[in-house]
Amino acid sequence: MAWIPCQNCGKEFDAIGWRWFICDKCGFRVCTSCLSQHSGKYGSGYKCSQCAFGYMKGPKKI
């Protein structure tokens, strides 16, 4: 079984069954519980915190 870490909190989740919010521009990936917690230079929530023009889409499988 493969495990994928959240790029915000670092927790690892099952690659097959877990759903993520993924930036449509840079690919930054956060777990569902981190959507409301991640923040950075460019924003938080549905706005990607890592790039200027991206938005978090999901939840979806990788």
N, C-alpha and C positions, 0 to 999 in steps of 0.2 A: 504494500500500500504506500502510495506517495503522499507526502505531507508538504503543504505550501504555507509559508509564513505570511502574515499580514505585514504590509510595509509600514504600517503605523505603530501597532502595538507589539508586533513580533510573535504573537501566538501562532501556532501551527494548526492547520485544519486539513481534513481529508480532501485530497485533490478531486476525488470523484463526486462527492455529494455536496460540497460546500458552495455557496453562492457568494459572489463578490461584487463590490462596486468598483468599476474600473474607469479611469479617465479615458475619454474618447480621443485625446490628442497625444498624451505621453505614456499611457499605459500604467500609471500609478494605481496600485491595487490596495483596497482596504476591506476589512471584514464588515459585516453588517453592523456590529456594535460600535465600530470606529467612525462610521459615517458622520455622526454628530460630534465626534471628538477631534478628528484630525484638523489641524490648522497650520498655516504657514504663511509665507510671503504673499501668496496670491489669493488666499481665501480659505473657506472652510465649508462644511456641509456638502451640498451638491456641486459647488464650485471647487475645482481641483486646487489643492494647496501647493502643488509643486510646479505648475506651469500657468502661464498667463491666460491662455484661451480655452483650456479644457474644462469639461464638466463630467462629473461622476455619473456613469450609466449603470443601471442594474436594478435589482440584483440579478446576476447571471453567472453561469458556470464558466470556468476557463476552458 
